[in-house]
Amino acid sequence: MNDAPQGNGPTPVSPQWDYRVIHINVDNSAPPQPPDPQVASQKLGGTLSPEFISREFPQQYGPEQRAQAAPKHPAEQLQHFLNLLGREGWELTTTAQVGQLLMFFFKRPRPLAAPPPPVQPEAPGSPEQTP
């Protein structure tokens, strides 16, 4: 008996996958604090006042940036990260811990290669190209 596919239909193509591995360093120490002009002034030995630092470097020390930079709960950070990858089509398949590293394994279907464009027959009377 022959198990080869019969018929003239297209041969089914097995799905192909792209894989992505992300690692997170598991660190149970305190999260980093948002930028603080008072701390920056102290690090500079008081040569620049906290008010000057806030006024001259608003991108780093303005009130809006300090509120945005406030540490978020790790679960909230991870959820945001996973949602970003999900929007790109990545699916979390498994996790594993290797020492201090937490590994996340993702996959997504590889886009099928576009078929080559059909060959257009030359129109009658068109000039021939010579190499």
RAZI-V909383 format. One record per helix or strand of 2 or more residues. SS is the DSSP state (alpha for helix, beta for strand). FROM is the first residue (numbers start at 1). TO is the last residue. Records with the same first field share a line. If there is no record, write none. Layout:
BEGIN
SS: FROM-TO, FROM-TO
END
This chain:
BEGIN
beta: 17-25, 91-98, 101-109
alpha: 37-43, 50-56, 58-61, 63-68, 74-87
END
